[in-house]
Amino acid sequence: MAVQLEQEVVAKEPLLNMKKYLTYLLVFVSMISFSQETISDLLKKYNKHSVPYISVQELAMPKTEAIILDARELKEFNTSHIKNAINVGYDFFDINSIRNIISNKETTIVVYCSVGIRSETIAEKIINLGYKNVFNLYGGIFEWKNNNFPLYNSSSELTDEVHTFSKEWSPWLTKGIKVYE
């Protein structure tokens, strides 16, 4: 009886090894295909394109006057943010706070997040309030840092750290110091 059980286990071993191999292969292929997507691919995949984009280069121009809203969570904002940005969050976004911050509905507003997905949702809500000049920052804070524009921490000091939301999103940040927690 013991010999028969041993033979069955040995016979199943190659099958178990094959399943492990296929699982590892599937994970590896998924990681490669996910990491080969560009920010442009992500925005095409996840956004509705209901809010016009503004490029990081255009926002960085001295003549561009806009109120900049950060649609990331506070821990992300405290790690780093664009100078003078106002954190409005995402999970606990309060649409009424926009009325308090920006009374003129003609004001240019730029909303950003990590890559531009969460910011589209927040920008849509602001547009639905009747604001006329609302833009989504193309590529978000990742694209900002990838183009060597300055970021500031919660103490208003220059920093290279960027909160990447998660390890899965971090491949799209190619410059700076990645922070996950």
Number of C-alpha atoms within 10 A of each C-alpha: 6 7 8 9 10 11 12 11 12 11 11 12 12 11 11 12 11 12 12 12 11 12 12 12 12 12 10 12 12 12 12 11 9 14 14 12 12 13 19 12 11 16 17 12 10 12 16 11 13 13 20 14 17 18 15 20 12 11 16 14 9 7 8 10 13 16 16 23 25 28 30 25 18 15 14 24 23 17 21 25 30 21 14 12 18 16 21 22 21 17 10 9 16 13 14 10 10 16 14 8 10 14 10 10 16 12 15 17 22 23 33 31 30 27 25 26 24 22 28 29 18 25 24 18 16 21 17 11 14 11 21 15 16 26 24 30 31 27 27 25 27 28 23 26 23 15 13 12 14 16 21 21 19 14 10 13 11 14 17 17 19 27 27 24 18 12 12 12 16 18 18 20 22 13 17 16 14 18 16 16 11
